[in-house]
Each structure stands twice: as structure tokens, then as C-alpha cells.
Amino acid sequence: MRALAVTGFVRDPFKARHLTQDACRDLGDRLKAALPGRIHAFDAGWTLRMWEEYFPAATIVGLDIRREVLFTAGRVQCHYADQGCRQSLLDAVAAAGGGPFDLIIDDGSHEDHHQITTAEALLPLLAPGGVFVIEDITVDCRPDLLAERIHLPPGFGWRAVECGIGIGKARCRPGCEFCGGLAGESLIVFERQP
């Protein structure tokens, strides 16, 4: 299995269990994983090391705009990429050996325009049957507002996964015109047909 994580300032290691159970359940044997260990450090790369532990047979590729946090260790390799630049993302993936990837997680800047650029650049690199997850969307109660702005290649579909309140600190933005900021977090999950 190959996994690609577009990282940022992620603060909730316990979201992994929910993400993998609800968003990635259809990956089957490729996602046989041990239960995640408790990761106490919030140092650079800890989320990538968490994914390495969670997916013991996977190669993990991390992309980050902060050069000072890039590292290579074990089955994790990190590369510089700017989510606002399609070519930067593609160059980073090429430097990592290219696709396809079984799982791609966008937990980077959390800005709509970056999430759209990232999805449109990287979705074609998803393996058949693979999953692409966008975390921390702007309007959690209306994931369609972002998902429907992303031009999907043929053979892809999407769904929303509601995480509820209490999974980390994420929830819909305060004062949201749709829910008043009361909705819990949602993930957008794109799947490529097998």
C-alpha cells in the first residue's frame, strides 16, 4: 500500500481511528492495521509516524510547505510542496517515485482553494479502489459546497462522512449561515472505482 498525506498543523492524533473506520472501510485487505498507539509528542512529522504505525505495510509519503519539518525515516519520506500550486504538488509526487496511491489524505492548509487544487492535481494518482480524504473543510454542515467545486475525473464519486462533535476541536465555523456553527466535523471522501 502507498499512502500520501498532505500535512499541515494537525493537532488530533485520535481522529485517525474515526477516519480509517468510517472513511476508509472499503479498502479491505490493503488497510489491515494495528490499533494506533498513543502518540504524545506534537513535534514535526508525528502524524506521518502515526500513519506509519497505523498502516504497518504502507509506504507513507508526506508533503509539506514547511521545509524545516521535512524528514525521511523508516517507511516515511517527506517532500516539499505548495498546495496552492498544482505543479509543485506534481513535482513532489514525482520526487517521491510517483503514484499510484491507495490512500491520499489532505490535512494541509484547510483553505478551500488549496483543497480544490490538491484534489484536482492528485485524484488522477489514486489507485483503482483507492480513497482520497479531505479533512477540516470550511463549512462542515455543507460538504457539498466544496466537493461540487472539484472537477472529478471519470470513475470517481464522493460522499460525506460526519464525524460529529468531540472528535478533536473541529466543527463548523462559528456563526455559519446554515447551522449557526452547531454542526460537527465532516470529511469529504472521494473514491475511485476499482
Secondary structure, DSSP 8 states (H G I E B T S, - for coil): -EEEEE--S---TTHHHHIIIIISGGGGGGG-----------STTHHHHHHHHHSTT-EEEEEES-GGG--EETTEEEEE--TT-HHHHHHHHHHTT---EEEEEE-SS--HHHHHHHHHHHGGGEEEEEEEEE-S-S-TT-THHHHTTS---TTEEEEEEEEESSSTT-BS-TT-TTTTT--BEEEEEEEE--
